Amino acid sequence: MANSKMKEVFTAPINVLNPVLVQVLGICSALAVTSQLKPALVMGLAVTVITAFSNLIISILRNTIPTRIRIVVQLVVVAALVTIVSQILKAFAYDVSVQLSVYVGLIITNCILMGRLEAFAMQNGPVQSLIDGFANGLGYGLILVIVGAFRELLGRGSLLGYQIIPEGAYDFGYINNGMMTMPAMALIMIGVVIWIHRAYFYKEEK
């Protein structure tokens, strides 16, 4: 029974309770950082790490946090983790941190994090909370990677900066779709992914 519960906690946010596709959370950053695969991948990884460890910390502290200041404590924990991740990015992946700009700092206000802390970590044990945070971050990051990969491939002909579409295709008249690099296409692409998910993978309870 415990294993079944753990499996559900891990798999649900990736499919039937995906924070972007089903709950429509974290859309702002998803739209902002998906023009290329690399920043989308790094943003997804950052949110996954922060969500997992903030869930773990709040779950450990949940019985000692006064109800009246629980939101403040949650924000302090998330802000500390975001600061650590931001400094690591600046130290080891400065070019990506510049591309992500203010959006790393805005992870503090991400609805996914605060939602999981309040709805799950405050009610469940550390192990379950860690898995829940990791799975929700993974579900969020998966959508960013899908959208970022398609936009970079179709808009620039590359992935992670490496040319994928051969020069021969351009010689035959292929042209990169410049619209894919525009912010509006992020919204359209996420809409298409949500449509495909709801049409073929997600069955709403009646």
C-alpha positions in Angstrom: 0.0 0.0 0.0 2.8 2.4 0.9 4.6 1.6 -2.4 1.4 2.3 -4.3 1.0 5.6 -2.6 4.5 6.6 -3.3 4.1 5.6 -7.0 1.0 7.8 -7.2 2.7 10.7 -5.6 5.5 10.5 -8.1 3.5 9.7 -11.3 0.5 12.0 -10.9 2.3 15.3 -11.3 3.9 14.1 -14.5 0.6 13.2 -16.2 -2.9 13.5 -14.6 -1.9 16.3 -12.2 0.8 18.0 -14.3 1.1 21.5 -12.8 1.3 23.2 -16.3 -1.0 21.0 -18.4 -3.7 20.3 -15.9 -3.4 22.9 -13.1 -2.2 25.6 -15.4 0.4 26.8 -12.9 3.8 28.3 -13.6 2.8 29.6 -17.0 4.6 33.0 -16.8 8.1 31.5 -16.5 7.2 28.7 -18.9 6.4 31.3 -21.6 9.5 33.4 -20.8 12.4 30.9 -20.9 11.4 28.5 -23.7 12.8 30.3 -26.7 15.8 27.8 -26.6 16.3 24.4 -25.1 19.2 25.2 -22.8 17.6 27.9 -20.6 14.4 25.8 -20.5 16.3 22.8 -19.3 18.2 24.8 -16.6 15.0 26.5 -15.4 13.2 23.2 -15.2 16.2 21.7 -13.2 16.3 24.7 -10.9 12.5 24.6 -10.1 12.8 20.8 -9.6 15.6 21.1 -7.1 14.0 24.1 -5.2 10.6 22.4 -5.1 12.0 19.1 -3.8 14.1 20.6 -1.1 11.6 23.2 0.0 9.0 20.5 0.4 11.4 18.4 2.4 12.4 21.3 4.7 8.9 22.5 5.3 7.7 18.9 6.0 10.4 18.4 8.6 9.5 21.7 10.3 5.7 21.5 9.8 4.9 20.6 13.4 7.0 23.4 14.8 5.7 26.2 12.5 3.0 28.4 14.1 -0.1 28.5 11.8 -0.2 32.3 11.7 3.3 32.6 10.1 3.5 29.5 8.0 3.4 31.4 4.7 6.2 33.7 5.9 8.3 30.6 6.9 7.6 29.0 3.5 8.7 32.1 1.7 11.9 32.4 3.7 12.8 28.7 2.9 12.0 29.1 -0.8 13.9 32.5 -1.0 17.0 30.9 0.6 17.0 28.0 -1.8 16.4 30.3 -4.8 19.4 32.5 -3.7 21.6 29.5 -3.5 20.6 28.2 -6.9 21.0 31.7 -8.4 24.5 32.0 -7.1 25.4 28.5 -8.3 24.1 29.4 -11.8 26.1 32.6 -11.9 29.2 30.8 -10.8 29.0 27.8 -13.2 26.6 28.7 -16.0 26.8 32.5 -16.2 25.6 32.7 -19.8 22.4 30.8 -18.9 21.8 32.9 -15.8 21.9 36.0 -18.0 19.4 34.4 -20.4 17.1 33.5 -17.5 17.5 37.1 -16.1 15.0 37.9 -13.4 13.0 34.6 -13.8 15.3 32.7 -11.5 14.5 35.1 -8.7 10.8 35.0 -9.6 10.8 31.3 -8.7 10.0 32.5 -5.2 6.5 33.5 -6.4 5.9 30.4 -8.5 2.5 29.0 -7.8 3.7 25.5 -8.0 6.1 25.8 -5.1 3.8 27.6 -2.7 0.9 25.3 -3.7 2.8 22.1 -3.0 4.2 23.5 0.3 0.7 24.5 1.5 -1.2 21.5 0.1 1.2 18.7 0.6 4.4 19.4 2.6 2.4 20.8 5.5 0.3 17.6 5.6 2.7 14.8 4.9 6.1 13.3 5.9 9.5 14.3 4.6 10.0 11.3 2.2 6.6 11.8 0.5 7.1 15.5 0.4 10.5 15.2 -1.2 9.1 12.9 -3.9 6.1 15.2 -4.4 8.3 18.2 -4.9 10.6 16.4 -7.2 7.8 15.0 -9.3 6.0 18.4 -9.6 9.3 20.1 -10.6 9.9 17.3 -13.1 6.4 17.7 -14.6 6.9 21.4 -14.9 10.4 21.0 -16.4 9.2 18.4 -18.9 6.8 20.9 -20.5 9.6 23.5 -20.7 11.9 21.1 -22.4 9.3 20.0 -24.9 8.3 23.6 -25.8 11.9 24.8 -25.8 13.2 22.0 -28.0 10.5 22.5 -30.6 10.9 26.3 -30.7 14.7 26.1 -31.0 14.6 23.3 -33.6 12.0 25.0 -35.8 13.1 28.6 -35.2 16.9 28.2 -35.3 17.5 24.7 -36.7 19.5 23.7 -33.7 19.3 22.1 -30.3 21.5 23.2 -27.4 23.3 25.3 -29.9 24.3 22.4 -32.1 23.0 22.5 -35.7 20.5 19.7 -36.3 18.9 20.6 -39.6 21.6 19.9 -42.2 22.9 22.6 -44.5 21.6 20.6 -47.4 18.1 21.3 -46.3 18.7 25.0 -46.5 20.3 24.6 -50.0 17.0 23.0 -51.1 15.1 26.1 -49.8 14.3 25.3 -46.2 13.9 28.4 -44.1 13.9 28.6 -40.3 10.5 29.7 -38.9 11.3 33.0 -37.3 8.0 33.1 -35.6 9.1 30.3 -33.3 11.6 32.7 -31.6 8.9 35.2 -30.8 7.3 35.2 -27.3 3.7 34.7 -28.7 4.7 31.3 -30.0 5.5 30.0 -26.5 1.8 30.6 -25.6 0.7 28.9 -28.8 3.0 25.9 -28.3 2.0 25.4 -24.7 -1.7 25.5 -25.8 -0.9 22.8 -28.4 0.8 20.6 -25.8 -2.2 21.1 -23.4 -4.6 20.2 -26.3 -2.7 17.0 -27.2 -2.4 16.0 -23.5 -6.1 16.5 -22.8 -7.1 14.8 -26.1 -4.9 11.7 -25.8 -3.5 11.2 -22.3 -5.7 13.0 -19.7 -9.1 11.8 -18.9 -11.1 14.2 -16.7 -13.1 12.6 -14.0 -16.9 12.9 -14.5 
